[in-house]
Amino acid sequence: MSHEWSRGDEYEISDDRARVDDDRVTAFIGGTYWAKGVPRAVMVRALDHSLVFGIYHATLGQVGLARVVTDRATFAYLCDVYLAPKHRGRGLGKWLVEVIAAHPDLQGLRRWMLLTADAHSLYEKIGFRRIEAADRYMERHFPDIYQKENP
C-alpha cells in the first residue's frame, strides 16, 4: 500500500515506487557529490530495495527524491535526499524529511542514520544530531567505486 501527501495543488510526495522516474533519478543522484557517476543499474537496484519517496510537481513531474534503507523495525538510513535546484528554497526539503520521519512504517525505530556534508541544520530541525559515540562506528568505504572501469 502506498501513501501520498499533498502540499496545495502544486506538490505531492508519494512512496509509490512505480511512480519513480529511474532515468531522472539517476541523472539527479549521479550528479551529486555523494554518488557522482553512479551507474543506472546500481541506482535502480538501490531504489528497488529501499523505501522510496518521490516529490512531484503538478506539471513538471518528479523534482526530488529521498530513499530510506530500512528493516522497518529497528533501523533506518536516510539517503539520496535530492531536490532539483529550481524547487529549492520553498521548504520542500524540510517537508520531505518530515513526511519520511512520520511515515507509518518507520515508527518506533531505535536508530536513524544519515550522512551529509552541508545540510546539518535541516536535519537538526527534525531531531538528528551529530554522533556522540563516533568511536563505535566503523565503515568500509569505496569512494571511487563508480569511477573505476568494470573488468
Secondary structure, 3 states (H helix, E strand, C coil): CCCEEEECCCEEEECCHHHCCHHHHHHHHHCCCCCCCCCHHHHHHHHHCCEEEEEEECCCEEEEEEEEEECCCCEEEEEEEEECHHHCCCCHHHHHHHHHHHCHHHCCCCEEEECCCCCHHHHHCCCCCCCCCHHHCCCCCCCCCCCCCCC
